[in-house]
């Protein structure tokens, strides 16, 4: 399974970047930077949520929904075309982000805005467009590999990508680094270059598109 960063370099990723750029009026390179930071944070939050039986069940049920079966991946032209994103896509994205990020959503959006130089309102629009597509990627892979509820955590880890130096998922090394139980602070701090947790991951993600 290709990692989420590989996905952003694919034709599908380029289509998402182009559509989100047209929707928000942001340059494609800045839109790509927003996505390269936001998607691993969202996946990391999903992975932490899925570490509990209740969380795994909730995500499994969401991925069983026909909206997230992967069919969206073949409809991006219509959903994103012309800088006028489909309202159903944005509504679904808003619901996904509210569930996954909860009260931390605004903080994540603001951190990404501060780091990328993209207005927080545009960041919010970009990740609302991306969230249903991310769910479609997960749902498609779940069906392809016949992943059960018990395998949701492994599915998320594979999409996050592997850290070859430590043979673990990219975000696993960042989870709860300060022991306070907060996935958002730890993942966002490292990925977005927070003071406490600056490191190579931020540089790698920021440099994905030549930044």
Phi, psi and omega in degrees: 000128178292147178284168181296329179288324173297321181300320181295337178271356181275175177300322178299314179297319179295326178293319177297314180299314181297315181294316180292325177296315180294322181295320187259347183076015179269149177300151183300322183291323178290322176299317178297321178297317178302313181294322182293335176270319188287317187297316176297326178295315180297316178296320179297320177294320176300318182296318177295317179299321183284356179288344176260150179304319180294318179294319179296320180296316181298315180292321178300316179297320180296321181285342175280343179298139182297339177292338186241030182272002180102347182296335179300333185294338178263004184241011189297326180303314180286323184285327185252351192296147170071015179070018180230082186296143179300134183297328180294326177295313181293321179294318177297317179299319179299319179294319180297312183295321179298319181289317187282315186263336177058225184292347181274356187302312182296322179294318178298314180298320181292320178298317178295319178299314182298322184281321186270340185079012178262135179308140184300326177295321177291321176303315180300318179294317182298314184283336173294324177289325185282328188301313179295328178291320175299317177297323177296320176299314180294317180295320178298315180291324178299317180288320181299318183262003180053051183281130178271176178305322181291342182259006184299319180299318179293323178298314179298318179299321181291325180285328175296329180101160183257141173270108187297332181288331185237000178053048175212166185296154184307313186275339181306322183290346185256348188295127174048050184297333181256010173073017183262002177082006184256106179294320186296314180301316186287313180292313181295323181298318180282311184293323184263005174079037177296157186301319186286333194227036177296146180184190185294333182298316180300316180296321182293315181291317179295330182273000183302323181248031174081021179267000000 
